[in-house]
Amino acid sequence: MTHHPDSALLPADTPSSGGERAEPSTGAPGVGRLIGLDLARGLAVFGMYAVHVGPAPAQGGVIGFLMELAQGRSSALFAVLAGFAVALITGRRAPKTGLAGRQAVAKVIIRAVILLALGTALTLTGTPVVPILAFYGLFFLLVLPLYRLGARPLALIAAGWALVGPQLLYALKPVVGGRVFLSYGQADGPVSLFFTGGYPALTWVPFVIAGMAVARCDLTATAVRIRLALTGVALAVTGYGGSWLAVRLVPGAAEAVRKAEEGSGMSSVSSVSSVSPDSIGIFGDTPAGMLASAPHSEATLSIMAATGVAILVITSCLAAMDAFPRLRRLAKPVIAVGSMSLTAYVYHIVAIWLLDTERSAVPPTYVLLGFIVSIALLATLWSRFFQRGPLEWLMGKATGIARRIR
């Protein structure tokens, strides 16, 4: 049986200093949330559910299109939002220094350790999903040395890493091996976390750094949002369009890309029969496979395209929450889910484990609707009485230890 990577979550217990009209405080007096980020996070949660319990994209039609749209892009969106988490903790527009900076660094480290442990625990449940939380914790640690940088250097580092990382991973493939989906009950080790797992750090860290760069921008300024949105469009067009052209112009590329995409193991849980654990995996067996822009292909063009989509979604959500107050009210259930994405994430992994959805006789479409409706209702009800989700509250308590640093 093939294990499938899932999307990450942005721990939502960190306040932001955005200028959008604030929801109830998340724990920092006088500081509100960027509501658009919660909306984007909530949409990514639903996309994650679609990938893991929804119908197969191959069924076609509108539902198939939506399922295909969620593949890989929701996880990339969460990884970009991970950069926001680091930026929010360490000082979004102006990085913290001195005592505040040391405490912020400690918070990130504590959070990373907890995510590594929680991700390992979820992996040991043996669900047909590869939990990203352990990878996520590693991402936090790897990008932490960059937290004092501004938007421009962060963007340059993200671009450079996206260019070099996949090529390095391909060069190391004979040493570390191709993509590996662990058997039930096995935890990810260093090789998996860095190179061969569902979200190898060598090719996924650029998403996080890109998110840090976006977070450093003045997201309350319309002109900045427009430039970011145009940047997202440019990245997506270059990534997908560049791959489309390259596959047709480079001899042998089409076949290599087809094999790489078949071997990526990133299809929906409901279509696992089409992929085997020993498939070709990352890039395929020739360098031409690195021209793929398919989700989770770990290629430069794929990283570029998915980052562009993520930036476009984030800027669109921020703009929509400002421009359409009525939409904000209608989107409250989605925003509520996004505000407690750690809880929502663990909820769906545990539910998949307990319900054994892979063997369920219920059609995947109804399973997906059940997951979405149930978490939306739970999150909406919870948010009426509490400012944070239950796991977000626990994470906040744990990272509060950092305040003892002097």
C-alpha positions in Angstrom: 0.0 0.0 0.0 1.3 3.4 -0.9 1.4 6.2 1.6 0.6 9.7 0.4 2.0 13.0 1.6 -0.5 15.5 3.0 -0.6 19.2 3.3 1.0 21.1 6.2 -0.7 23.5 8.5 0.3 26.8 9.8 0.0 26.8 13.6 -2.5 29.5 14.0 -1.7 30.7 17.5 0.6 33.5 16.4 -0.7 37.1 16.2 0.0 39.3 13.3 0.4 43.0 13.0 -1.6 43.5 9.8 -3.8 46.4 9.3 -6.9 44.5 8.5 -9.8 44.9 10.8 -9.1 42.4 13.6 -11.0 39.5 14.8 -10.9 38.9 18.6 -7.3 39.0 19.8 -5.3 35.8 19.6 -3.6 36.6 22.9 -1.5 39.7 22.2 -3.2 42.8 23.5 -4.3 45.2 20.8 -3.0 42.9 18.0 -5.4 41.3 15.5 -5.1 38.6 12.9 -4.7 39.0 9.2 -8.1 37.5 8.4 -7.2 36.7 4.8 -4.5 34.4 6.0 -7.1 32.4 8.0 -9.2 32.2 4.9 -6.3 31.0 2.8 -5.4 28.5 5.5 -9.0 27.2 5.7 -9.1 26.8 1.9 -5.8 24.8 2.1 -7.3 22.6 4.9 -10.2 21.8 2.6 -7.8 21.1 -0.3 -5.9 18.8 2.0 -9.1 16.9 2.8 -9.9 16.6 -0.9 -6.5 15.1 -1.6 -6.7 12.5 1.2 -10.3 11.4 1.2 -11.9 12.9 -1.9 -12.6 11.2 -5.2 -9.9 10.7 -7.8 -9.1 13.5 -10.2 -9.3 11.0 -13.0 -13.1 10.9 -12.7 -13.2 14.1 -14.7 -15.9 16.7 -14.7 -16.1 19.7 -12.3 -15.4 17.5 -9.2 -12.4 15.9 -10.9 -11.1 19.3 -11.9 -11.4 20.5 -8.3 -9.7 17.4 -7.0 -6.8 17.9 -9.4 -6.6 21.6 -8.4 -6.0 20.5 -4.8 -3.2 18.1 -5.7 0.1 19.4 -4.3 -1.1 23.1 -4.4 -2.7 23.0 -1.0 0.4 21.5 0.5 2.5 24.2 -1.2 0.1 26.9 0.1 0.6 25.5 3.6 4.3 25.5 3.2 4.3 29.2 2.1 2.1 30.0 5.1 4.7 28.3 7.2 7.0 31.1 6.3 4.3 33.5 7.7 4.4 31.5 11.0 8.1 32.1 11.3 7.8 35.8 10.4 4.8 36.4 12.7 6.7 34.8 15.6 10.0 36.6 15.0 8.5 40.0 14.0 6.6 40.2 10.7 7.7 43.6 9.3 10.6 44.3 11.7 12.5 41.2 13.0 12.8 41.2 16.8 16.2 41.8 18.4 17.7 41.5 21.8 15.7 39.7 24.5 12.6 39.7 22.3 14.6 38.1 19.5 16.1 35.4 21.7 12.6 34.5 23.0 11.2 34.4 19.5 13.9 32.1 18.4 13.2 29.9 21.4 9.5 29.8 20.5 10.3 28.7 16.9 12.6 25.9 18.2 10.0 24.7 20.8 7.4 24.7 18.1 9.6 22.8 15.7 10.4 20.1 18.3 6.7 19.7 19.1 5.8 19.3 15.4 8.6 16.8 14.9 7.3 14.7 17.8 3.6 15.1 16.9 4.3 14.3 13.2 6.2 11.2 14.2 3.3 10.1 16.4 0.8 10.6 13.6 3.0 8.7 11.2 3.1 5.8 13.6 -0.7 5.5 13.3 -0.2 3.9 9.9 -2.7 5.9 7.9 -2.5 6.0 4.1 -1.3 9.6 4.5 2.3 10.8 5.0 1.9 13.4 7.7 3.9 16.5 7.0 4.3 17.7 10.6 7.7 16.2 11.2 8.9 17.7 7.9 7.3 21.0 8.9 9.2 21.1 12.2 12.5 20.6 10.3 11.5 23.4 7.9 11.2 25.7 10.9 14.6 24.9 12.1 16.3 25.2 8.7 14.9 28.7 7.9 15.3 30.1 11.4 18.8 31.5 10.7 17.2 33.7 8.0 14.7 35.4 10.2 16.4 38.8 10.4 16.5 39.2 6.6 14.2 41.5 4.6 11.8 40.6 1.8 14.3 41.1 -1.0 17.1 38.9 0.3 14.6 36.2 1.4 13.1 36.2 -2.1 16.5 35.9 -3.7 17.4 33.0 -1.4 14.1 31.2 -2.1 14.7 31.6 -5.9 18.3 30.4 -5.6 17.3 27.4 -3.4 14.5 26.5 -5.8 17.0 26.5 -8.7 19.8 24.6 -6.9 17.9 22.3 -4.5 16.2 20.0 -7.1 19.4 19.7 -9.1 21.3 18.7 -6.0 18.6 16.2 -5.0 18.8 14.7 -8.5 22.6 14.4 -8.2 22.2 12.8 -4.8 19.6 10.3 -5.9 22.1 7.5 -6.6 23.3 7.9 -3.0 20.1 8.5 -1.0 17.7 6.7 -3.4 14.4 7.7 -4.9 11.2 8.6 -3.1 10.3 6.2 -0.3 6.9 5.7 1.2 7.4 4.1 4.6 5.5 1.0 5.7 2.9 1.3 8.4 4.3 2.2 11.8 7.6 3.5 10.5 8.7 7.0 11.4 10.6 9.3 9.0 14.4 9.4 9.6 16.9 12.1 8.6 17.3 10.7 5.1 13.5 10.8 4.6 13.1 14.2 6.1 15.8 15.8 4.0 15.8 13.8 0.7 13.4 11.0 0.0 10.2 11.5 2.0 6.9 13.0 0.9 8.2 16.6 1.5 12.0 16.5 1.3 13.4 19.6 2.9 15.9 20.0 0.1 13.1 21.0 -2.3 10.4 22.2 0.0 12.2 24.8 2.1 12.0 27.4 -0.8 8.2 27.5 -0.2 8.8 28.5 3.4 11.4 31.1 2.6 9.1 32.6 0.0 6.4 32.9 2.6 8.8 34.7 4.9 9.5 37.1 2.1 5.9 37.8 1.4 5.2 38.3 5.1 7.9 40.9 5.3 5.9 43.1 2.8 3.3 45.7 3.7 0.3 43.5 3.1 -2.1 46.3 4.0 -1.0 48.4 1.0 -3.0 47.8 -2.2 -0.1 48.5 -4.5 2.0 45.9 -2.7 -0.8 43.3 -2.9 -1.1 44.0 -6.7 2.6 43.5 -7.2 2.6 40.3 -5.2 -0.4 39.0 -7.2 1.3 39.8 -10.5 4.4 38.1 -9.2 2.3 35.0 -8.4 0.8 35.0 -11.8 4.2 35.4 -13.4 5.6 32.5 -11.4 2.7 30.2 -12.2 2.8 31.0 -15.9 6.5 30.6 -16.1 6.4 27.3 -14.2 3.5 25.6 -15.9 4.1 27.3 -19.3 7.9 26.7 -19.2 7.3 23.0 -18.4 4.7 22.7 -21.2 7.1 24.1 -23.8 10.1 22.2 -22.5 8.3 18.9 -22.6 7.4 19.5 -26.2 10.8 20.8 -27.3 13.3 18.6 -25.5 13.7 15.1 -27.0 12.6 12.3 -24.7 11.2 14.8 -22.1 7.6 13.9 -22.6 8.2 10.2 -21.7 10.4 11.1 -18.8 7.9 13.5 -17.4 5.1 11.0 -17.8 7.1 8.4 -15.8 8.1 10.9 -13.1 4.5 12.0 -12.7 3.3 8.4 -12.5 6.0 7.6 -9.9 5.4 10.6 -7.7 2.9 8.8 -5.6 0.9 11.9 -5.1 -2.5 10.8 -6.3 -5.6 10.9 -4.1 -6.0 8.3 -1.3 -9.0 7.0 -3.2 -6.9 6.1 -6.2 -3.9 4.5 -4.5 -4.2 1.4 -6.7 -2.7 3.2 -9.6 0.7 3.8 -7.8 3.2 1.4 -6.3 5.6 2.2 -3.5 8.6 1.2 -5.6 7.6 3.4 -8.5 10.2 5.6 -10.2 9.7 8.5 -7.8 11.4 11.8 -7.9 12.3 13.1 -11.4 12.0 9.8 -13.1 15.1 8.0 -14.4 16.5 10.7 -16.7 17.4 14.4 -16.2 14.5 15.3 -18.5 12.1 14.4 -15.7 13.3 17.5 -14.0 11.2 19.5 -16.5 8.0 18.4 -14.9 5.7 21.0 -13.3 3.4 18.4 -11.8 2.6 18.7 -8.0 5.2 17.0 -5.9 7.6 16.4 -8.8 10.3 18.2 -6.8 11.5 20.0 -9.9 12.3 23.7 -10.1 9.4 24.5 -12.5 7.0 22.8 -10.1 8.3 24.7 -7.1 8.0 28.0 -9.1 4.5 27.3 -10.3 3.1 26.1 -6.9 4.7 29.1 -5.2 3.0 31.4 -7.7 -0.4 29.8 -7.1 0.1 30.1 -3.3 1.0 33.8 -3.5 -2.0 34.5 -5.7 -4.3 32.7 -3.3 -3.0 34.6 -0.3 -3.2 38.0 -1.9 -6.7 37.2 -3.3 -7.9 36.2 0.2 -6.4 39.3 1.8 -8.0 41.6 -0.8 -11.4 39.8 -0.7 -11.6 40.1 3.1 -11.0 43.9 2.8 -13.2 44.5 -0.2 -16.3 42.4 0.6 -17.4 42.6 4.2 -20.4 40.4 3.4 -18.1 37.7 2.0 -16.3 37.8 5.3 -19.5 36.9 7.1 -20.2 34.1 4.6 -16.7 32.7 4.9 -16.7 32.6 8.7 -16.8 28.8 8.8 -13.8 28.6 6.5 -12.0 31.3 8.5 -12.8 29.5 11.7 -11.2 26.3 10.3 -8.1 28.3 9.2 -7.7 29.8 12.6 -7.3 26.4 14.2 -5.6 24.6 11.3 -3.3 22.5 13.6 -6.5 21.1 15.3 -8.1 20.6 11.9 -5.1 18.8 10.6 -4.7 16.4 13.4 -8.5 15.9 13.4 -8.5 14.6 9.8 -5.5 12.3 10.4 -7.1 10.8 13.4 -10.5 10.5 11.7 -8.9 8.7 8.7 -7.2 6.3 11.1 -10.3 5.6 13.2 -12.7 5.4 10.3 -10.4 3.5 8.0 -11.7 5.6 5.1 -9.6 3.8 2.6 -11.7 0.7 3.0 -15.0 2.6 3.5 -18.0 1.6 1.3 -19.1 5.2 1.4 -18.4 7.1 -1.9 -15.4 9.4 -1.5 -17.4 12.5 -2.4 -19.7 11.9 0.6 -16.7 11.1 2.9 -15.1 14.4 1.8 -18.3 16.4 2.4 -18.6 14.8 5.9 -15.0 15.8 6.8 -15.5 19.4 5.5 -18.9 19.9 7.2 -17.9 18.4 10.5 -14.7 20.4 10.9 -16.5 23.6 9.8 -19.2 23.1 12.3 -16.8 22.2 15.1 -14.5 25.1 14.4 -17.3 27.6 14.1 -18.8 26.5 17.4 -15.5 26.4 19.1 -14.6 29.9 17.9 -17.7 31.3 19.5 -16.4 30.5 23.0 -12.6 30.4 22.6 -10.0 32.5 20.8 -7.8 29.6 19.9 -8.3 26.0 18.8 -7.5 23.4 21.5 -4.2 22.3 20.0 -3.3 25.9 19.2 -3.9 26.7 22.9 -1.6 23.9 24.0 1.0 25.0 21.5 0.8 28.5 22.9 1.3 27.2 26.4 4.3 25.2 25.4 6.0 28.0 23.5 5.2 30.3 26.4 8.2 28.7 28.2 10.4 30.9 26.0 9.3 34.0 28.0 11.5 32.7 30.9 14.6 33.4 28.8 16.4 36.5 30.1 
